[in-house]
Amino acid sequence: MANTALLKNESGMIKNGIVGFSWTTLFFGFFVPLIRGDVKWLIIMLICDIITGGLANIVFCFIYNKLYTENLISQGFVPADDHSKMMLQKSGILMAS
C-alpha cells in the first residue's frame, strides 16, 4: 500500500511524493511515469518491458514510487509538513535532521 507525502519546492509548486508498493505500476507499467512526466524512468521501464515482455513491472511495482520520490527530492522538493517528513524518514528516503 502506498502513502502520499506532500513535497514543495522553492517556487511553491506542490507534488505528491509516493512511498510504498505501486499497484498502478504493476497493472499499467510504463504509463505511470508517462502520466507523472518522469521521462527518464519512462524510457527505462519501456525498454525493460520490451525486453522482458512486461515482466519487469513485477520488479518496478516495488521500487518505482521510491525512485520517483527520491528524484523529486533531488530536484529541490522538500516535505511540505511534519507528517510528510516523518513518513519519508521512516521509509529511508529522507535522512533525519
Secondary structure, DSSP 8 states (H G I E B T S, - for coil): --EEEEEE-TT--EEEEEES--HHHHHHTTHHHHHHT-HHHHHHHHHHHHHHTTTHHHHHHHHHHHHHHHHHHHTT-EESSHHHHHHHHHTTSS---
